[in-house]
Amino acid sequence: MSEAESNYRVRIGAWVKARLMRNPDAIKIDADGLDLFIVRDVADPQLCGDLIRLIDADLVPSGLLGPTDDKDFRTSHTSNPHPDHPLVRELERRIHEVVGIQPELGEYVQGQRYEVGQQFKPHYDWFDTAAPYWPRIMKCGGQRTWTGMMFLNEPEAGGHTVFTEAKVSVRPRAGNLLVWNNLDPDGNINERSKHQGSPVEAGTKYVITKWYRERTWKPLPPDTPLY
C-alpha cells in the first residue's frame, strides 16, 4: 500500500466517522475495535416496499468473489438493479446524505433476499491483497472502505447481521441503515469487520448494500474472471 493510499484511507475513515457522530439520527454501536453505526429511518415504508418489489423482479443466486467447497456458505438470492432506475437513484441520494463519500467512489447497489434457512456465513467486505483477484480489483477502484447496508423489512425471526469478532448482533429494522468501516484507524484491513447474515428462521429478509472504494470505482466488464 502506497503512502497516498494509506493517507486517504485514514482520512476517509476519520471523516465519515466524525460526520456520523454529528448525525442526531445515528447511533454508534458499542463494537469491539470497529466503527459501526445504525442510522434510523433513512428510507420510509413506501421506498422500502418499492425496493422490495424491484429486487423480487430480478433475482439470481448470490455469488462469491472466490471459490469455496462449502455449498451453504452463501445461499441467498441477489438483485442488481439498474443504477439509473428512479428508485435506485433516490436510495443512493439518501445514503449519500448520510455517509457523504463522493458518489464516484461507490459501487452499484446490490439487493439481497433471504428466505427461511438462507444465510451468508462469516466473511469480510474488504479485499484480500494476496488473493489472485487483487490485480483486477486494483484496476476498478482498489480497496473497499465503508459499507452501508439498508434493511428493507423485518423478518419474523432470525436474519440478524452478526459481527462475529466485534461481538455485536444487529436486528433488521425496516428503513435503518447499518454503516461500518472495513478498515482500522490506520487504514489497514480490519479483522473486526468480519460479519455474517445469520439464517432467517421465519419470514423473508430484504437488504440493499452499498460499498465504497478508495478510488473511483469502474465496473469490470461482465463475466470478468476474478480467480
C-alpha positions in Angstrom: 0.0 0.0 0.0 1.4 3.4 -1.0 1.7 6.3 1.3 -1.0 8.2 -0.6 -3.4 5.2 -0.3 -2.7 4.9 3.4 -3.3 8.6 4.0 -6.6 8.5 2.1 -7.9 5.5 4.0 -7.0 7.1 7.3 -8.6 10.4 6.3 -11.8 8.9 4.9 -12.2 6.7 7.9 -11.9 9.6 10.3 -14.0 12.0 8.2 -17.0 9.6 7.8 -16.9 8.7 11.5 -17.0 12.3 12.5 -19.9 13.0 10.2 -21.9 10.1 11.6 -21.1 11.2 15.2 -22.7 14.6 14.4 -25.8 13.0 12.9 -28.7 13.0 15.5 -30.3 10.0 13.8 -27.1 7.9 14.0 -26.3 5.6 16.9 -22.7 4.5 17.4 -22.9 0.8 18.4 -20.5 -0.3 21.1 -18.5 -2.7 19.0 -15.1 -4.1 20.0 -12.5 -2.5 17.7 -15.0 -1.5 14.9 -16.6 1.8 13.8 -20.2 0.7 13.5 -23.3 2.8 13.3 -27.1 2.5 12.9 -28.8 5.4 11.2 -32.5 5.4 11.8 -35.3 5.9 9.3 -33.1 6.6 6.2 -35.8 5.0 4.0 -39.5 5.4 4.5 -42.0 2.5 4.3 -43.0 3.4 0.7 -39.5 3.4 -0.6 -38.7 0.1 1.2 -41.7 -1.6 -0.3 -41.0 -0.3 -3.8 -37.4 -1.5 -3.5 -38.5 -5.0 -2.3 -40.7 -5.3 -5.4 -37.7 -4.2 -7.6 -35.5 -6.8 -6.0 -38.1 -9.5 -6.5 -38.4 -8.7 -10.2 -34.8 -9.7 -11.0 -33.1 -12.3 -8.8 -30.2 -14.7 -9.3 -28.4 -17.0 -6.9 -25.9 -15.0 -4.9 -22.3 -15.4 -5.9 -18.9 -15.2 -4.2 -15.7 -13.4 -5.1 -13.6 -16.6 -4.7 -14.3 -20.3 -4.9 -15.4 -22.4 -1.9 -16.2 -26.0 -1.3 -19.0 -25.0 1.2 -22.2 -25.0 -0.8 -24.0 -23.5 2.1 -21.6 -20.5 2.5 -24.0 -18.1 0.8 -27.5 -19.3 -0.1 -29.4 -16.0 -0.6 -30.5 -14.5 -3.9 -29.2 -11.3 -5.4 -30.6 -8.5 -7.5 -28.5 -6.0 -9.4 -31.0 -3.1 -10.2 -30.1 -0.7 -12.9 -28.3 2.3 -11.4 -30.5 4.8 -13.3 -33.7 3.4 -12.0 -35.6 6.2 -10.2 -35.9 4.1 -7.0 -32.2 3.3 -7.0 -31.3 7.0 -7.6 -33.4 8.0 -4.7 -31.9 5.4 -2.4 -28.4 6.5 -3.5 -29.3 10.1 -2.7 -30.3 9.2 0.8 -27.3 7.0 1.5 -25.0 9.8 0.2 -26.6 12.3 2.5 -25.7 10.0 5.5 -22.2 8.8 4.5 -21.0 11.8 2.5 -18.4 9.9 0.4 -18.0 11.1 -3.2 -20.6 9.3 -5.3 -18.0 8.2 -7.9 -16.3 6.1 -5.2 -19.4 4.0 -4.7 -20.1 0.7 -6.3 -23.6 0.0 -7.7 -26.0 -1.0 -5.0 -26.9 -4.7 -4.7 -30.1 -6.2 -3.3 -30.4 -9.5 -1.4 -33.3 -11.7 -0.5 -33.0 -14.3 2.3 -35.7 -16.9 2.7 -36.1 -19.3 5.6 -32.8 -21.1 6.3 -30.8 -18.9 3.9 -27.6 -17.2 5.1 -24.3 -15.7 4.3 -21.6 -17.2 6.6 -18.9 -15.1 8.3 -16.9 -13.1 5.7 -15.3 -9.7 5.1 -16.2 -6.9 2.7 -12.6 -5.8 2.3 -10.4 -7.4 -0.4 -7.5 -9.7 0.3 -4.5 -8.1 -1.3 -2.8 -11.5 -1.5 -5.6 -13.1 -3.4 -5.4 -13.8 -7.2 -8.2 -11.3 -7.8 -6.4 -8.3 -6.3 -4.7 -7.0 -9.6 -8.2 -6.7 -11.2 -9.6 -5.1 -8.0 -6.8 -2.5 -8.2 -7.9 -1.6 -11.7 -11.5 -0.9 -10.7 -11.1 1.2 -7.6 -8.9 -0.6 -5.1 -9.8 -1.4 -1.5 -13.2 -1.1 0.0 -13.5 1.4 2.8 -17.1 1.8 4.2 -20.2 -0.3 3.8 -23.8 0.8 4.0 -26.5 -1.9 4.4 -30.1 -0.8 4.2 -32.7 -3.0 5.9 -35.9 -3.0 3.9 -38.1 -5.2 6.1 -38.1 -7.1 9.4 -38.3 -10.9 9.1 -40.4 -12.6 11.7 -37.4 -14.3 13.3 -33.6 -14.6 12.7 -31.7 -12.9 9.9 -29.6 -10.7 12.2 -26.3 -9.2 10.9 -23.7 -10.5 13.3 -20.2 -9.1 13.7 -18.5 -12.2 14.9 -15.3 -10.7 16.1 -16.7 -7.4 17.4 -19.4 -9.4 19.4 -22.4 -7.5 18.0 -25.7 -8.7 16.6 -27.9 -6.2 14.7 -31.6 -7.0 14.3 -33.1 -5.9 10.9 -35.4 -2.8 11.2 -37.1 -1.5 8.0 -35.6 1.8 6.9 -32.5 1.7 9.1 -29.0 2.0 7.5 -26.2 -0.1 9.1 -22.8 1.6 8.3 -19.3 0.4 9.2 -15.7 0.9 8.3 -14.0 -2.2 6.9 -10.6 -0.7 7.7 -9.0 0.2 11.0 -7.9 3.8 12.1 -4.5 3.3 10.4 -6.1 2.4 7.1 -5.4 -1.3 7.3 -7.9 -4.1 6.8 -9.9 -4.6 10.0 -10.3 -8.2 11.1 -13.0 -7.0 13.5 -15.3 -6.3 10.5 -16.0 -9.9 9.9 -19.8 -10.4 9.7 -22.5 -12.8 8.7 -26.1 -12.8 7.6 -27.4 -15.3 10.1 -30.1 -17.8 8.9 -33.6 -16.5 8.6 -35.9 -18.5 10.9 -39.3 -17.2 9.8 -40.4 -14.8 7.1 -38.2 -13.2 4.5 -35.3 -10.7 4.8 -34.5 -8.0 2.2 -31.5 -5.7 2.3 -29.7 -3.4 -0.2 -25.9 -3.0 0.2 -23.7 -0.1 -0.9 -19.8 -0.4 -0.9 -17.3 2.4 -1.3 -13.8 2.2 -2.7 -10.6 4.2 -2.0 -10.6 5.4 -5.6 -13.1 6.0 -8.4 -15.0 2.7 -9.0 -15.1 1.4 -12.5 -17.3 -1.7 -13.1 -15.4 -4.6 -14.7 -16.8 -6.0 -17.9 -19.5 -8.7 -17.4 -18.2 -12.2 -16.7 -14.6 -11.0 -16.0 -12.9 -13.8 -14.1 -11.6 -12.8 -10.7 -9.8 -16.1 -9.8 
